[in-house]
């Protein structure tokens, strides 16, 4: 009997926590590392206690994020790795751009969020950059996240409406498994022909961020509640750790081992 196999249909990174995805065609994963370019920055919503010199994982509620700040979804953002510049568009208009490596650039981005979310700020917004070996992921072990598109289709049936897979803000979208079969892969490894090995470490518990339409910002569905009512839990998607590094591309097959 052949082992199950998953096919990668899309790759995304989220350079700034809570802001828009950036599609990729390929990504170079490093053993023990995070998904490249993912959750490199966060915008602190008032003092969080985060210390870049001694980084400790903080609850996501200390940052601007979709679970509570759904208007973030109406922004389209792009981060340029070479220049360090973050550009934010509001509709068709460029609202702001700033070099996140400079004080002036960060101040420009912070001033934008003071104007954009004045009633939702608990204090001055502050752009935070992740030091080496740290990322602003929801989970301490959120190295690479995978979303099973069959599970997303099953969620559509639960809520009776179309569900954009981007609501789940995952790094890899995959096909080839029955709905929610990814949840049974914890402890298994996913291996490509090129030698990349990912170890599935945990299920992803969904929060109210999935209720927000990733384009309009409308809080129009109740996905965690539907999962809980139908399945008895709110899990959808999995986290994996990079055991052996390598390239992952759209169209790659991940074979399940173990």
C-alpha positions as CSV (number, residue, x, y, z in Angstrom):
1,X,0.0,0.0,0.0
2,X,1.5,3.4,-1.0
3,X,1.9,6.1,1.6
4,X,-0.3,9.2,1.3
5,X,1.0,12.1,-0.6
6,X,0.2,15.8,-0.5
7,X,0.6,18.2,-3.5
8,X,1.6,21.8,-2.8
9,X,-0.8,24.1,-4.7
10,X,0.3,27.5,-3.2
11,X,2.9,29.1,-1.0
12,X,2.5,32.3,1.0
13,X,4.5,34.3,3.4
14,X,3.2,37.0,5.8
15,X,6.1,39.4,6.4
16,X,4.2,41.5,8.9
17,X,1.9,39.8,11.5
18,X,-1.7,40.6,10.8
19,X,-1.1,42.1,7.3
20,X,-1.6,40.7,3.9
21,X,-0.1,37.6,2.3
22,X,2.6,37.5,-0.4
23,X,2.3,34.6,-2.8
24,X,5.5,32.7,-3.7
25,X,6.4,30.1,-6.3
26,X,9.3,28.6,-4.3
27,X,10.8,28.9,-0.8
28,X,14.2,27.7,0.6
29,X,13.6,26.1,4.0
30,X,16.4,25.7,6.5
31,X,16.6,22.9,9.1
32,X,15.3,24.2,12.4
33,X,14.3,27.5,10.8
34,X,11.0,29.3,10.1
35,X,9.3,29.7,6.8
36,X,11.4,32.3,4.9
37,X,10.3,35.9,5.2
38,X,7.4,35.0,7.4
39,X,6.2,37.0,10.4
40,X,9.4,39.1,10.4
41,X,7.6,42.1,11.9
42,X,4.7,42.9,14.2
43,X,3.0,46.2,15.1
44,X,2.8,46.5,18.9
45,X,-0.6,47.7,20.1
46,X,0.6,49.6,23.1
47,X,3.5,48.4,25.3
48,X,3.8,44.7,25.1
49,X,7.0,44.0,27.1
50,X,8.7,42.4,24.1
51,X,12.5,42.7,24.4
52,X,14.4,42.1,21.2
53,X,17.6,41.5,23.2
54,X,15.9,38.6,25.1
55,X,12.8,37.6,23.0
56,X,10.1,35.7,24.7
57,X,6.9,34.6,22.9
58,X,4.1,37.0,23.5
59,X,0.3,36.5,23.2
60,X,-0.9,37.7,19.8
61,X,-3.4,40.1,21.4
62,X,-0.4,42.4,22.2
63,X,-0.1,43.1,18.5
64,X,-2.3,44.4,15.8
65,X,-4.0,41.3,14.4
66,X,-7.1,40.2,12.5
67,X,-8.7,38.4,15.4
68,X,-9.5,41.9,16.8
69,X,-8.5,44.4,14.2
70,X,-10.4,43.2,11.1
71,X,-9.9,46.5,9.2
72,X,-6.3,45.3,8.6
73,X,-7.7,43.0,5.9
74,X,-8.6,46.0,3.8
75,X,-4.9,46.9,3.4
76,X,-2.6,45.4,0.8
77,X,1.0,45.3,1.9
78,X,4.3,44.4,0.2
79,X,7.7,44.0,1.9
80,X,10.8,44.3,-0.3
81,X,13.6,42.1,1.1
82,X,16.3,43.9,-0.8
83,X,15.4,47.5,0.3
84,X,13.6,46.7,3.6
85,X,10.7,48.9,2.5
86,X,7.1,48.1,3.5
87,X,4.4,49.6,1.2
88,X,0.8,49.8,2.3
89,X,-2.0,50.3,-0.1
90,X,-5.5,51.3,1.0
91,X,-7.7,50.4,-2.0
92,X,-6.0,51.7,-5.1
93,X,-4.1,54.4,-3.2
94,X,-0.6,54.0,-1.7
95,X,-1.1,55.1,1.9
96,X,2.4,54.9,3.1
97,X,5.8,53.4,2.6
98,X,8.7,53.1,5.0
99,X,12.1,51.4,5.3
100,X,11.7,49.2,8.4
101,X,15.4,49.2,9.0
102,X,15.4,53.0,9.7
103,X,13.8,55.0,12.5
104,X,12.2,57.4,10.0
105,X,10.6,54.5,8.0
106,X,9.2,52.9,11.1
107,X,7.8,56.2,12.3
108,X,6.0,56.6,9.0
109,X,4.3,53.2,9.3
110,X,3.4,53.9,13.0
111,X,1.9,57.2,12.1
112,X,-0.3,55.5,9.5
113,X,-1.7,53.1,12.0
114,X,-2.4,55.9,14.5
115,X,-4.6,57.4,11.8
116,X,-6.1,54.2,10.5
117,X,-7.1,52.5,13.8
118,X,-7.4,55.3,16.3
119,X,-10.2,53.7,18.3
120,X,-8.5,50.3,18.5
121,X,-5.1,51.3,19.9
122,X,-4.3,50.7,23.5
123,X,-1.2,52.8,23.2
124,X,1.3,54.0,20.7
125,X,1.7,51.5,17.8
126,X,5.3,50.4,17.4
127,X,6.9,48.4,14.6
128,X,8.9,45.5,16.1
129,X,11.5,43.5,14.1
130,X,12.1,39.8,15.0
131,X,15.7,39.2,16.1
132,X,17.6,36.2,14.7
133,X,16.0,32.9,15.7
134,X,12.6,34.4,16.5
135,X,9.4,35.1,14.6
136,X,6.1,36.7,15.6
137,X,4.1,33.4,15.0
138,X,0.9,32.6,16.9
139,X,2.6,29.4,18.2
140,X,6.0,29.0,19.6
141,X,6.5,26.0,17.3
142,X,4.8,27.6,14.3
143,X,7.7,27.1,11.9
144,X,5.8,26.1,8.8
145,X,2.0,25.9,8.5
146,X,0.1,23.7,6.1
147,X,-3.6,24.0,5.1
148,X,-5.5,21.1,3.6
149,X,-7.8,22.4,0.9
150,X,-10.2,19.5,1.4
151,X,-10.7,20.7,5.0
152,X,-11.4,24.2,3.7
153,X,-14.0,22.7,1.4
154,X,-15.6,20.9,4.3
155,X,-15.7,24.1,6.3
156,X,-17.6,25.7,3.4
157,X,-20.2,23.0,3.8
158,X,-20.4,23.7,7.6
159,X,-20.9,27.4,7.2
160,X,-22.9,27.3,4.0
161,X,-20.7,29.9,2.2
162,X,-17.6,30.1,0.2
163,X,-14.4,30.1,2.3
164,X,-11.2,31.6,0.9
165,X,-8.2,29.4,2.1
166,X,-6.3,32.6,2.8
167,X,-8.6,33.0,5.9
168,X,-6.3,30.4,7.5
169,X,-3.1,32.4,6.8
170,X,-1.0,29.3,6.1
171,X,2.4,28.9,4.4
172,X,1.5,25.9,2.2
173,X,-1.8,25.0,0.7
174,X,-2.0,21.2,0.0
175,X,-4.3,18.7,-1.7
176,X,-4.4,14.9,-1.7
177,X,-5.8,14.2,1.7
178,X,-9.4,13.7,2.8
179,X,-10.9,16.6,4.9
180,X,-9.2,16.9,8.3
181,X,-6.9,13.9,7.7
182,X,-4.0,16.3,8.2
183,X,-4.8,16.3,11.9
184,X,-3.8,12.7,12.1
185,X,-0.3,13.3,10.7
186,X,1.1,14.7,14.0
187,X,4.4,12.8,14.5
188,X,4.8,11.9,10.8
189,X,7.3,13.3,8.4
190,X,6.5,14.9,5.0
191,X,9.3,14.3,2.5
192,X,9.9,15.6,-1.1
193,X,11.9,14.0,-3.8
194,X,14.5,16.8,-3.4
195,X,15.1,15.6,0.2
196,X,13.2,18.3,2.2
197,X,11.8,16.7,5.4
198,X,9.1,18.3,7.6
199,X,8.0,16.8,10.9
200,X,4.4,17.5,11.7
201,X,4.4,18.8,15.3
202,X,0.9,19.9,16.2
203,X,-2.6,20.8,15.0
204,X,-3.5,24.5,14.5
205,X,-6.4,25.6,16.7
206,X,-8.4,28.3,14.8
207,X,-9.3,31.6,16.3
208,X,-11.7,34.4,15.3
209,X,-9.3,35.7,12.7
210,X,-10.7,33.1,10.3
211,X,-14.1,34.8,10.6
212,X,-12.7,37.8,8.7
213,X,-12.9,38.0,4.9
214,X,-9.3,38.5,3.8
215,X,-10.2,40.9,1.1
216,X,-13.1,43.0,2.4
217,X,-12.3,42.9,6.1
218,X,-16.0,41.9,6.8
219,X,-16.4,39.7,9.9
220,X,-19.0,37.5,8.1
221,X,-18.5,33.9,9.2
222,X,-18.2,31.9,12.4
223,X,-15.6,29.3,11.5
224,X,-14.2,28.2,14.9
225,X,-17.8,27.9,16.2
226,X,-18.8,25.8,13.2
227,X,-15.8,23.5,13.7
228,X,-16.5,23.1,17.3
229,X,-20.2,22.3,16.7
230,X,-19.5,19.8,13.9
231,X,-16.2,18.1,15.0
232,X,-16.0,18.8,18.7
233,X,-12.8,20.9,18.2
234,X,-11.6,24.0,16.4
235,X,-8.6,22.5,14.7
236,X,-7.9,23.0,11.0
237,X,-4.3,22.8,9.5
238,X,-1.0,21.7,11.0
239,X,2.4,23.0,12.0
240,X,5.6,21.3,10.9
241,X,9.2,21.7,11.8
242,X,12.0,21.6,9.2
243,X,14.1,18.5,9.9
244,X,16.1,18.6,6.7
245,X,16.2,21.8,4.6
246,X,15.6,22.2,0.9
247,X,13.5,23.9,-1.7
248,X,9.7,23.6,-1.8
249,X,7.9,24.7,-4.9
250,X,4.3,24.9,-6.2
251,X,3.5,21.4,-7.6
252,X,5.9,19.5,-5.2
253,X,4.7,16.3,-3.7
254,X,5.1,15.7,0.0
255,X,5.1,12.0,0.8
256,X,3.9,11.0,4.3
257,X,6.4,8.8,6.2
258,X,5.6,7.2,9.6
